[in-house]
Structures are given as structure tokens and as C-alpha cells.
Amino acid sequence: MVPRSSPSRRRVAQALAAAAAVAALAAASAAHAQPQGFLETLHRHTTLINTVPDNGDQNPYAIAVAPVAAGTVQQGDVLVDNFNNAANLQGTGGTIVDYRPSTKQMSVFASIPRDLKTCPGGVGLSTAMTMLRSGWVIVGSTPSNDGTTNTKGAGCLIVLDPHGHVASTFTSANINDPWGNMAVVDNGQSATLFVSMAGFGVGGADGNPPVYKQATVLRIDLDIPDGKPPVVKQETVVASGLGAQADKGAFLVGPTGLALSADRQKLYVSDAIGNRIVEIDDPMTRDTSAGVGRQVTADGFLRRPLALATAPNGHLLATNAQNGQVVEIDPVAGKQLYARWIDTDKAQSPPGNGDLFGIAMTPEGDGFYYVEDDVNTLMLAK
């Protein structure tokens, strides 16, 4: 005969089971509520300013957040450059505007002469731009005479003082159309820049232009003497053989986004032609090219990835060229987590197609700045 449980024992067992179920449900709910990625924590998109200055330059590309106050720039200001002139010709814009979050006002930081003699081909400001802790601003030029790659020049990197005046230019055989947003390590009296070069081999955009697998990522090590412009100490090609192609709509398609891992042991590169993200090992110390690197992730949510930024959780944020989404990627796991619409303009198909270029995290790390180039606006996702 099987002994039966007493009523009191049954009640205790039922109570324990119920408590365990409640605890399990609470744990599951907490786990579900815990954000798995950075994009989940953002709640709104805000239009900050129209980026067109008085001279009519348009097509905002690069974004750089000022790390210090220097010259006419305050710490936290957002610098945005323009790739097109007032006639909307690509590769001809020469202005950098300064948005000040504290006053919500915009001013012109720099207006660089179109025919800057020390820059091969002149001036058309690209997505490559940074401001250093020493106050110097460095911006890339991928210039054209007529708005097409038929007349593009090799360009240069332009060094500006913190008042927006041209101090010097960097040119070399390794510099050919500085294109993508920079990854930067800034030590004050020295700095290391990573810049993609998309111009090698690329010609006109007529017909069906070929893909040239000659694009590179260049590491530029700088010395920054007190009170003097940065000077190039050494140049090293750390990646090569990436695809680049002339394009009537986008001017160039090539490697654009660059971001370093927190330990600086990996450099992530958005390979637009390959519709993927690749990584380069030991970017700070290698003295030879890693070729095209190792693939982190491809396709999925990616639609020709452009600019890259690193979120506080170490994930990458990649803007898409062919729709209005930003994609969050866990680079360690090689996993794409989310695609979030940040530009839903239905004037393009798909919405936001061709609108997104630069991206930069806020100083607090609680959001990011981006541009919508079709309407020439600086935006904030937070």
C-alpha cells in the first residue's frame, strides 16, 4: 500500500512549485527585457540641422565629433563635410560645417578653395574626416572636375588648423582618393589614422564599369609637434585587393567603413562591393598587407555597407547604402543582430536608398549622429 501525502505536505509542495514557476517566469521576463544589442536602447530620431551653408554646398558625407575645445570649435561639436557643390556635382564640395549641440546652431568651420594646388585634382571632401586632440582637423579629398569619375584626381588628405585654415596636405603614391570614414588612435603628440583608398584603377562610370580589386586600407602614423601641424612618420598598406567601382549615382563604390576593436587587435572594414564586413589582424603593428582580410559576416541585413561605428557594447553599427537601415553586428560572434530603419523616405526605392553615409557615436555613447544626404540633414538617433 502506497502511503498518501498529508494535506499539509501537498500544500507545501504546491506552494514550492508555484514559487519556482513564478521565479522561472520572472527570470525569463528579465532575460527577455534585457537588451541584446545597442539599437534596442534607442527610441527616437531627431532632425538637428540642414547642413547646406551659404555657398550652397550639399551632399553631407563625413561626421566627426570634436574631442576637445580648440579654435572656433567647442568640445562635443559635430563637424560635417559636403561632397557636392551648389550645382550638385559630386567631388566638388569644399565646406565643413559645425553644429553645436549646446546652442543648436550651425556655423561654417572651413571653406577650402576648390583649386587647392597641393591636392592633386583639387577638392571634393569625402567621408574621411577626424579631429585630433591637438585641435588639428584632417579631411580627405576625392575630387572631380565635372562631378563624375571621368575627371577624378588622386586627391589628398588636408590638414586644417582649429580655425578652419589649410595648414598642409598629405600626398603620396599610397594616397589615391581617400574614401571611407577613418579609424583613429590619438595619443596627443602622435596619432595613427586608418583610411581606405578607393581610386586605384577606377576610371569612368559610363556603360558597365568594371570592378578593380586594387582598393587599399592605409595606416598613417603621425608625429604632432607642439604648435605645429602633424607630419607623416610612416605609411603602411595594411589591406589590399578590395573591390572598387565607378558609379554614376554614388561616384565610387569601395571600402568605406573602418572601426577598431577595443583592444586594437582587429580593424573592421566594410567591403561594399563584397557586401560584407572583413577584419584585419594586428592593424597597429603589422608591416605587410593582410590582403582582403578575413570575413566577419556577409549579406543578411547588409545592403552595400558603408560607414562603421563601434557601440559601447563593442558591436559594430553599419549604415546601408541601398536602404535606410543601420545594421548591428556582433563582430566576435560574426552575427548580425538587427537592422533598424533610420531613414524611411519613400521618395527612394527601397526607402532611404542612397541616403546614408557618415555615422559617429555621441560622446556619452547613448546614441549616434548620422546624415541623410538626400535632404541635407544631420540627424540624431538616441
Order of alpha helices (4+ residues) and beta strands (2+ residues): alpha-beta-beta-beta-beta-beta-beta-beta-beta-beta-beta-beta-beta-beta-beta-beta-beta-beta-beta-beta-beta-beta-beta-beta-beta-beta
